[in-house]
Amino acid sequence: MIWLLILIVVVVLIGGGLLGWPLAAGILGASSITDKRSALERIVQLMRSHDITPAEVAAAFEAPATAHSESAPRSRRDIAKTLFTYLGAIFILAGISTYIGTFWQSMGSAMHVFMTLGIGYILLIVLVSALHENKYPGLVLPLALVAAFTMTGGWFVLIHEVYPHGSNWRAATLFVFGVMAVHQAVLFGKYRHTVLAFTALFFVYGFMQVGLDMLGVPMAYIAIVLGASLFLVGTALEKTPHRVLAEPALLIATFWLNSGLFDRIAIATSANWASLITGVCVMSAAYGVHKAGRYARLSGLGYFFGSIMAYGGLFGLVHDTSFELVYLAITAAMLYACVVLQSRALLFTTVLAMLGFIGYFTAMHFANSLGWPVTLVLMGVAFLAVGTIAIKVRRKI
């Protein structure tokens, strides 16, 4: 059990410490944009997130409106060129795909390889030319994705044609992902484009996932190790020109890491404890993102899924025990955190958890009783009255 305790501490520190503070400090949470001061705080957060200096803000604020209107005619002229470029690429890909799908069965092995791997490398040459000339920046993203997809499929086709009776799919996947990781890493090292960073990371982590699986490492430990490393990579991406990848990287890392944590705790204890601890860890990471003023969508998702797991695990632990009312007390306390944090996602799950528990408790202990619903209504009226008085007192203060 010592190793399990150490593992939990390490993962909680990674999941909730690198990006956040403990959830218990929620009483110091951030406020929403409700007045001029809140708006200024939000502006400062955005400036810090995107490395915007006050001088740049001043220049943009003082820039004359004619600066944008002068470039508008040129943008309209470029619309037709861009539209026809995309249409041409779409029709070319559609024609190749239709040809392959129609005549695949009648093709030989060499033709199979050429129509997949060969076309993939042709697209790679076009991509390198576009990157080198830097004349068609709008084509880089679709070209990079299509070329990577086509080459990956082409390598699998080549392996199938060379080893038609092979059944070791892990070895084939390891080889293909390794080759593609080298491809994309070399391209990224040369041209430093964001889409190349994305494809390189995708194939590198796919290679490590399959490689660790072939070495016999349990999937839970693979998820913890790779999730923690991707967490660090996502944090590092925030300080680079490729910061657009930081948010999805942190999202995937958080759930990847905590899925491994959930599995290990569930094996050592129970699924309820695993759900509770993992949910708290996810909410802790979401709180850290919230306090940092970055990635509002990421913090909202963390609050939403983390609270669902935490409430579900807690209910499973107190169900049919003498501590059932503890669940109601905790959800009521979480309402305070919802108000302080101004999180609609957390408020939504907390209200559902509280209403669900009240319905369950009523059905179990007060079925066909008139006094209990009346008591609930009176309690609700009392809380509304207290809230109204508190608001009036705060305004006077």
VMD Tcl script that draws the C-alpha trace (Angstrom):
set ca {
  {0.00 0.00 0.00}
  {3.02 2.31 0.42}
  {3.59 2.41 -3.34}
  {-0.07 3.21 -3.92}
  {0.04 6.13 -1.48}
  {3.19 7.49 -3.13}
  {1.59 7.13 -6.57}
  {-1.55 8.98 -5.49}
  {0.47 11.82 -3.97}
  {2.62 12.20 -7.10}
  {-0.34 12.18 -9.47}
  {-2.37 14.59 -7.37}
  {0.60 16.96 -7.26}
  {0.96 16.74 -11.03}
  {-2.74 16.91 -11.83}
  {-3.60 19.58 -9.30}
  {-0.33 21.26 -8.46}
  {1.38 22.14 -11.69}
  {-1.61 24.13 -12.89}
  {-3.52 24.74 -9.70}
  {-3.97 25.13 -6.01}
  {-5.99 22.82 -3.79}
  {-9.72 22.96 -4.32}
  {-10.23 23.82 -0.67}
  {-8.88 27.30 -1.39}
  {-11.91 27.95 -3.58}
  {-13.07 30.72 -1.26}
  {-10.43 32.91 -2.88}
  {-11.77 32.22 -6.38}
  {-11.93 34.56 -9.32}
  {-14.88 36.74 -10.16}
  {-16.79 37.02 -13.39}
  {-17.07 40.10 -15.59}
  {-19.79 42.08 -13.85}
  {-18.30 45.58 -13.67}
  {-15.48 47.74 -14.96}
  {-12.95 46.32 -12.52}
  {-13.77 42.76 -13.54}
  {-13.46 43.70 -17.19}
  {-10.02 45.21 -16.57}
  {-8.89 42.08 -14.72}
  {-10.08 39.95 -17.63}
  {-8.20 42.15 -20.09}
  {-5.01 41.75 -18.04}
  {-5.48 37.98 -18.00}
  {-5.87 37.88 -21.78}
  {-2.79 40.06 -22.23}
  {-0.73 37.72 -20.09}
  {-2.07 34.62 -21.83}
  {-1.18 35.91 -25.30}
  {1.98 37.87 -24.42}
  {0.43 41.22 -25.39}
  {2.23 44.33 -24.18}
  {0.51 47.60 -23.13}
  {2.23 49.33 -26.05}
  {0.61 46.93 -28.52}
  {-2.79 47.52 -26.92}
  {-2.31 51.28 -27.15}
  {-1.25 51.05 -30.79}
  {-4.26 48.91 -31.67}
  {-6.61 51.21 -29.75}
  {-5.29 54.35 -31.40}
  {-5.06 52.87 -34.89}
  {-7.43 54.70 -37.28}
  {-10.40 52.82 -38.62}
  {-9.25 53.46 -42.18}
  {-6.35 51.05 -41.66}
  {-8.75 48.12 -41.83}
  {-10.90 49.51 -44.63}
  {-7.88 49.96 -46.90}
  {-7.01 46.27 -46.76}
  {-10.61 45.15 -47.32}
  {-10.60 45.42 -51.15}
  {-7.47 43.33 -51.36}
  {-9.02 40.70 -49.09}
  {-12.05 40.52 -51.35}
  {-9.82 39.94 -54.37}
  {-8.11 37.10 -52.54}
  {-11.39 35.39 -51.70}
  {-11.90 34.04 -55.22}
  {-8.32 32.79 -55.42}
  {-8.54 31.05 -52.06}
  {-11.96 29.58 -52.86}
  {-10.84 28.09 -56.17}
  {-7.65 26.79 -54.58}
  {-9.61 24.87 -51.95}
  {-12.14 23.66 -54.50}
  {-9.36 22.40 -56.74}
  {-7.69 20.52 -53.88}
  {-11.01 19.02 -52.81}
  {-11.85 17.79 -56.31}
  {-8.37 16.32 -56.79}
  {-8.62 14.39 -53.51}
  {-12.18 13.33 -54.33}
  {-11.08 12.03 -57.73}
  {-8.16 10.07 -56.27}
  {-10.34 8.61 -53.52}
  {-13.07 7.63 -55.99}
  {-10.57 5.97 -58.29}
  {-8.99 4.00 -55.46}
  {-12.36 2.90 -54.11}
  {-13.64 1.86 -57.54}
  {-10.65 -0.04 -58.87}
  {-8.96 -1.22 -55.67}
  {-9.89 -4.87 -56.13}
  {-8.50 -5.00 -59.66}
  {-5.18 -3.36 -58.76}
  {-2.01 -5.30 -58.09}
  {0.21 -4.99 -55.04}
  {2.51 -2.41 -56.63}
  {-0.46 -0.27 -57.63}
  {-1.89 -0.53 -54.10}
  {1.34 0.82 -52.68}
  {1.66 3.59 -55.27}
  {-1.93 4.80 -54.87}
  {-1.49 5.15 -51.12}
  {2.13 5.52 -50.07}
  {3.22 6.99 -53.40}
  {0.53 9.65 -53.42}
  {1.30 10.36 -49.78}
  {4.91 11.17 -50.63}
  {3.83 13.23 -53.62}
  {1.68 15.28 -51.28}
  {4.67 15.52 -48.93}
  {6.76 16.99 -51.75}
  {4.01 19.52 -52.49}
  {3.85 20.36 -48.79}
  {7.61 20.92 -48.56}
  {7.46 23.14 -51.65}
  {4.62 25.20 -50.13}
  {6.53 25.53 -46.87}
  {9.77 26.44 -48.62}
  {8.23 29.01 -50.97}
  {5.88 30.34 -48.28}
  {3.45 31.53 -50.96}
  {0.36 29.51 -50.01}
  {0.11 29.53 -46.19}
  {-3.57 28.56 -46.35}
  {-2.69 25.22 -47.97}
  {-0.18 24.15 -45.34}
  {-2.72 22.91 -42.79}
  {-4.84 20.72 -45.10}
  {-1.78 19.50 -47.03}
  {0.04 18.50 -43.85}
  {-2.94 16.60 -42.45}
  {-3.82 14.86 -45.72}
  {-0.20 13.94 -46.41}
  {0.26 12.51 -42.91}
  {-2.98 10.52 -43.15}
  {-2.19 9.19 -46.62}
  {1.38 8.22 -45.79}
  {0.28 6.46 -42.61}
  {-2.28 4.42 -44.52}
  {0.25 3.79 -47.27}
  {2.81 2.34 -44.88}
  {0.19 -0.03 -43.48}
  {-0.73 -1.06 -47.03}
  {2.94 -1.71 -47.82}
  {3.37 -3.88 -44.73}
  {0.19 -5.82 -45.58}
  {1.37 -6.43 -49.14}
  {4.83 -7.58 -48.01}
  {3.52 -9.68 -45.09}
  {-0.03 -10.67 -46.17}
  {-0.32 -13.30 -43.45}
  {1.22 -11.33 -40.61}
  {-0.85 -10.86 -37.47}
  {1.43 -8.79 -35.23}
  {-0.43 -5.50 -35.55}
  {1.49 -3.95 -32.64}
  {4.82 -4.35 -34.44}
  {3.36 -2.89 -37.64}
  {1.86 0.05 -35.76}
  {5.11 0.65 -33.88}
  {7.07 0.74 -37.15}
  {4.62 3.02 -38.96}
  {4.28 5.45 -36.05}
  {8.05 5.50 -35.62}
  {8.63 6.34 -39.28}
  {5.93 9.01 -39.27}
  {7.26 10.49 -36.03}
  {10.68 10.91 -37.64}
  {9.07 12.42 -40.75}
  {7.06 15.00 -38.84}
  {9.84 15.80 -36.35}
  {12.27 16.55 -39.20}
  {9.71 18.75 -40.94}
  {8.93 20.58 -37.72}
  {12.60 21.09 -36.98}
  {13.03 22.66 -40.40}
  {9.89 24.79 -40.76}
  {8.54 25.24 -37.19}
  {4.89 25.14 -38.20}
  {2.15 24.50 -35.63}
  {0.41 21.75 -37.59}
  {3.73 19.91 -37.87}
  {4.17 20.16 -34.10}
  {0.72 18.60 -33.71}
  {1.39 15.68 -36.07}
  {4.84 15.09 -34.57}
  {3.40 14.90 -31.05}
  {0.59 12.63 -32.24}
  {2.93 10.08 -33.78}
  {5.52 10.31 -30.99}
  {2.92 9.56 -28.32}
  {1.34 6.86 -30.47}
  {4.78 5.25 -30.83}
  {5.41 5.39 -27.07}
  {1.92 4.03 -26.30}
  {2.38 0.99 -28.52}
  {6.01 0.51 -27.49}
  {5.24 0.47 -23.76}
  {2.33 -1.88 -24.41}
  {4.64 -4.29 -26.24}
  {7.02 -4.17 -23.27}
  {4.21 -5.43 -21.05}
  {3.65 -2.25 -19.07}
  {0.06 -2.12 -17.70}
  {-2.20 0.32 -19.52}
  {-2.86 2.30 -16.33}
  {0.84 3.03 -15.83}
  {1.19 3.92 -19.51}
  {-1.66 6.42 -19.15}
  {-0.12 7.94 -16.01}
  {3.37 8.28 -17.49}
  {2.31 9.58 -20.90}
  {-0.39 11.80 -19.43}
  {2.05 13.39 -16.98}
  {4.61 13.97 -19.73}
  {1.99 15.47 -22.05}
  {0.95 17.72 -19.16}
  {4.48 19.08 -19.01}
  {4.61 19.42 -22.80}
  {1.33 21.35 -22.80}
  {2.66 23.68 -20.11}
  {5.82 24.26 -22.14}
  {3.81 24.96 -25.30}
  {2.23 27.97 -23.60}
  {5.56 29.80 -23.89}
  {6.03 29.08 -27.60}
  {4.43 30.38 -30.81}
  {2.51 27.10 -30.89}
  {0.49 27.94 -27.78}
  {-2.72 27.09 -29.65}
  {-1.85 23.44 -29.00}
  {-1.48 23.97 -25.25}
  {-5.19 23.84 -24.41}
  {-6.00 20.54 -26.18}
  {-2.73 19.05 -24.91}
  {-3.59 19.92 -21.31}
  {-7.12 18.58 -21.74}
  {-5.96 15.25 -23.14}
  {-3.17 15.00 -20.57}
  {-5.50 15.62 -17.63}
  {-7.99 12.95 -18.58}
  {-5.29 10.54 -19.78}
  {-3.35 10.82 -16.54}
  {-6.41 10.59 -14.32}
  {-7.80 7.59 -16.19}
  {-4.67 5.69 -15.15}
  {-5.06 7.00 -11.60}
  {-8.68 5.84 -11.56}
  {-7.72 2.32 -12.67}
  {-4.97 1.92 -10.06}
  {-7.12 3.19 -7.18}
  {-10.09 1.08 -8.28}
  {-7.93 -2.06 -8.21}
  {-6.46 -1.24 -4.79}
  {-9.68 -0.01 -3.12}
  {-13.00 0.37 -4.94}
  {-14.52 2.15 -7.92}
  {-16.26 4.66 -5.64}
  {-13.05 5.76 -3.98}
  {-11.37 5.91 -7.38}
  {-14.15 8.10 -8.74}
  {-14.05 10.44 -5.74}
  {-10.27 10.91 -5.68}
  {-9.96 11.24 -9.45}
  {-12.83 13.72 -9.59}
  {-11.25 15.89 -6.90}
  {-7.94 15.78 -8.77}
  {-9.59 16.89 -12.03}
  {-11.44 19.71 -10.25}
  {-8.19 20.77 -8.59}
  {-6.51 21.10 -11.99}
  {-9.53 23.00 -13.30}
  {-9.32 25.37 -10.33}
  {-5.66 26.03 -11.10}
  {-6.51 26.94 -14.68}
  {-9.36 29.12 -13.41}
  {-7.13 30.99 -10.97}
  {-4.51 31.55 -13.66}
  {-7.14 33.22 -15.83}
  {-6.45 30.93 -18.79}
  {-8.49 28.53 -20.87}
  {-12.01 29.15 -19.58}
  {-13.35 26.24 -21.64}
  {-10.76 23.90 -20.16}
  {-11.59 24.87 -16.59}
  {-15.31 24.51 -17.32}
  {-14.84 20.99 -18.67}
  {-12.67 20.10 -15.68}
  {-15.29 21.33 -13.23}
  {-18.05 19.52 -15.11}
  {-16.51 16.06 -15.48}
  {-14.55 16.21 -12.23}
  {-17.63 17.09 -10.18}
  {-19.67 14.35 -11.85}
  {-17.04 11.79 -10.87}
  {-16.64 13.19 -7.35}
  {-20.39 13.33 -6.63}
  {-20.92 9.87 -8.08}
  {-18.13 8.35 -6.03}
  {-19.22 10.12 -2.84}
  {-22.81 8.94 -3.21}
  {-21.62 5.37 -3.72}
  {-19.59 5.58 -0.51}
  {-22.37 6.99 1.72}
  {-25.26 5.08 0.13}
  {-27.13 2.91 2.65}
  {-24.93 4.08 5.53}
  {-25.48 6.32 8.53}
  {-23.53 9.10 6.75}
  {-26.00 9.70 3.93}
  {-26.78 13.24 5.05}
  {-23.08 14.07 4.72}
  {-23.67 14.02 0.97}
  {-26.30 16.77 1.26}
  {-24.02 18.81 3.50}
  {-21.11 18.56 1.05}
  {-23.23 19.51 -1.96}
  {-24.62 22.47 -0.01}
  {-21.08 23.56 0.84}
  {-20.12 23.21 -2.81}
  {-22.84 25.72 -3.68}
  {-20.74 28.31 -1.89}
  {-17.74 27.35 -4.00}
  {-19.91 27.66 -7.12}
  {-20.91 31.20 -6.18}
  {-17.34 32.22 -5.38}
  {-15.83 30.62 -8.48}
  {-18.68 31.81 -10.73}
  {-18.63 28.44 -12.48}
  {-21.85 27.54 -14.26}
  {-20.61 24.03 -15.02}
  {-19.95 23.29 -11.35}
  {-23.24 24.92 -10.36}
  {-25.14 22.76 -12.85}
  {-23.72 19.47 -11.57}
  {-24.04 20.54 -7.92}
  {-27.71 21.44 -8.31}
  {-28.40 18.14 -10.08}
  {-26.54 16.23 -7.36}
  {-28.46 17.97 -4.59}
  {-31.86 17.54 -6.24}
  {-31.11 13.92 -7.04}
  {-30.13 13.18 -3.46}
  {-33.21 14.93 -2.07}
  {-35.40 12.87 -4.40}
  {-33.63 9.67 -3.39}
  {-33.80 10.49 0.34}
  {-37.49 11.37 0.08}
  {-38.35 8.12 -1.71}
  {-36.41 6.04 0.79}
  {-37.46 7.62 4.10}
  {-40.48 9.87 3.57}
  {-42.63 8.10 1.00}
  {-46.30 9.18 1.13}
  {-45.49 11.75 3.81}
  {-47.02 15.25 3.51}
  {-44.77 16.84 6.13}
  {-41.49 16.34 4.25}
  {-42.41 18.22 1.02}
  {-43.88 21.06 3.09}
  {-40.66 21.18 5.12}
  {-38.57 21.37 1.95}
  {-40.70 24.24 0.61}
  {-40.41 26.17 3.88}
  {-36.64 25.63 3.91}
  {-36.43 26.91 0.34}
  {-38.40 30.05 1.22}
  {-36.15 30.62 4.21}
  {-32.99 30.34 2.10}
  {-34.40 32.76 -0.48}
  {-35.21 35.24 2.27}
  {-31.73 34.96 3.79}
  {-30.17 35.45 0.35}
  {-32.24 38.56 -0.31}
  {-31.31 40.07 3.07}
  {-27.64 39.28 2.49}
  {-27.68 41.08 -0.85}
  {-29.28 44.17 0.70}
  {-26.77 44.21 3.56}
  {-23.87 43.87 1.14}
  {-25.11 46.82 -0.91}
  {-25.29 48.99 2.21}
  {-21.77 48.00 3.21}
}
mol new
graphics top color blue
foreach p $ca { graphics top sphere $p radius 0.5 }
foreach p [lrange $ca 0 end-1] q [lrange $ca 1 end] { graphics top cylinder $p $q radius 0.2 }
display resetview
